[in-house]
Amino acid sequence: MSLNKFTNFQELDKNHLQTISGGKGNMGSAIGGCIGGVLLAAATGPITGGGAAMICVASGISAYL
């Protein structure tokens, strides 16, 4: 096996990894916060569609900021 195949990789720094993994301040964190908030609220009991939308928006904004 030739080791020349493994020389084309570049090292990722902390900023690149945060962008990939979905740290604060991007759309991935807002979507994750929305889904997490709605799942947590639904686990406590039945919720209406409007309630789910309000929880989604509030938790999505708080995860984004």
HUSUL-V834954 format. One record per backbone hydrogen bond with DSSP energy under -1.0 kcal/mol. CO is the residue of the C=O (numbers start at 1). NH is the residue of the N-H. Records with the same first field share a line. If there is no record, write none. Layout:
CO->NH, NH
This chain:
3->6
4->7
13->17
14->18
15->19
16->20
17->21
18->22, 23
26->30
27->31
28->32
29->33
30->34
31->35
32->36
33->37
34->38
35->39
36->40
37->41
38->42
39->43
48->52
49->53
50->54
51->55
52->56
53->57
54->58
55->59
56->60
57->61
58->62
59->63
60->64
61->65
64->25
